[in-house]
Amino acid sequence: MTDHSQSTAAAAEPTGRIVLLTTSHRVAPGVLSWPAWQTLHAADRVLCADPGHPQLPYLREAGVEVEHTAADAHELVAACAGGRTVVVLPGGEGDQRLTDGLARLAGSGRVQMPDLELLPGSYDLPGARLLDLVQVMDRVRRECPWTSRQTHRGLAKYAIEEAYELVEAIEDGDREELREELGDVLLQVVFHARIAEEGIPADEDGGDDEEALGAFSIDDVAGALVQKLIHRHPHVFGDERAETPEDVHAHWQRTKAVEKRRESVTDGVPVGQPGLALAAKLAGRARAGGVAVELPRGEGIGYELLELAARAEAEGVDPETALRAAARVYRDAIRAAEGVANPAR
C-alpha cells in the first residue's frame, strides 16, 4: 500500500467522540437528563479524575463503570481511536487543563480530532443562584467577626435604609442600580433568616429569661410566602375568577381579612412608617372597609397634611411618592441656584 493509500485509509478511520458531561451542584446528584444517561450507558469509557465526585455513587448504582484517572488531551484523543466514545466528568470547577489541551491539539492541524461535545447532564432551574446565596450567607455568618455578632434589632436600620435606596433607584430609572439595590434588600431577608435559624434569646426581644425563641429558616420564610401567594390568588391557582385589577384587589382583601381576623381596619398598619404614608394608609383602610369617619380637625400643619394625604389616597396618588418627586425638583433648583451640577439620572 502506498503512502497516499495509507494516509487515505487513516483519514477514513472513525475518530470517535469525546463528551464532557457537566452537572450542576445546585441539582441533587443522580438527577440527570435522559440524554446524559443514554450517553453514559453507551460510552466505551467513562473517566473522572475526582474520586469524590458527587455523581459517582449514583453512576455505580446505575451500572456505569467509571475509571478514576486524569487523562490529558493526547490520551483522550488516543482513547477515541476506532470510533470509540469517551465520556469525561469534570469537577465542579471544570477542567481547564484538559479543555485547553484539546483546544491546542485541535488548532495545531497535526492531529485528527474526535468529535467534541459538551453535554449538560443537569441544568440550573430559575432561582438556582439563591441556593448559592444561602450557602454563602451561612458561611459568612459562621466565620465573619462582624456578621456573626449581628442581631435582628441591630440590623433593623439597614432594612429601612436599603428599602429607601431601592425606591430611589426605581425613581431614578437606573436599571443597574435597581439590580444592585434589589440584591441589598434580598441580603437583609437572607441575613435575618440565617440569624433566626439559631433561635434568638428571649431577652433580645424584650423578655427577661434566656429561653430561645422559636427558630426558623429561609425555607420556612419562602414556604410561608408561597402558601400565602397561592391562597391569596384563587383566580390563578383555584376556581375563582378575576377580570380586572379591582377584582384581584377585592380577592386579596377578603382573603387577608379571613387570615388575620383583625378587630379593626387599622390593625397591621405600622405606625413607625413615614407620616404621609401612614396617613394615606389609614385613609385607604377606612375607605376600603366602609368605615364612615370624618377626618379630625385641628390647628397646625399636621392636620392640613393629613387632609392632603387622605385626598391623595382617594385620588389614587401615593403622597409619599408625590412629595419625593416635588422635593427632588426642589433639590435640583437649589443646586442650580448654587451653580452645582445636578446628579446624573
Protein Blocks (a to p, Z undefined) as FASTA:
>chain_A
ZZklmmmmmmmpcgbjaddddddfkbcehiacfklmmmmmmpmbdcdfblkbfklmmmmm
nopacddddddfklmmmmmgghiacdddddfkopfklmmmmmmmmmnopaccdddddddf
bdcdehklmmmmmmmmmmmmmmmmklmmpcfklmmmmmmmmmmmmmmmmmnopaklmmmm
mmmmmmmmmmmmmmmmnopafklnopabfbdcddddfklmmmmmmmmmmmmmmmlmmmbd
cfbfklmmmmmmmmmmmmnopabfkgopafkbcfklmmmmmmmmmmmnopacdddddedj
klmmmmmmmmmmmnopafklmmmmmmmmmmmmmmmmnopacddZZ
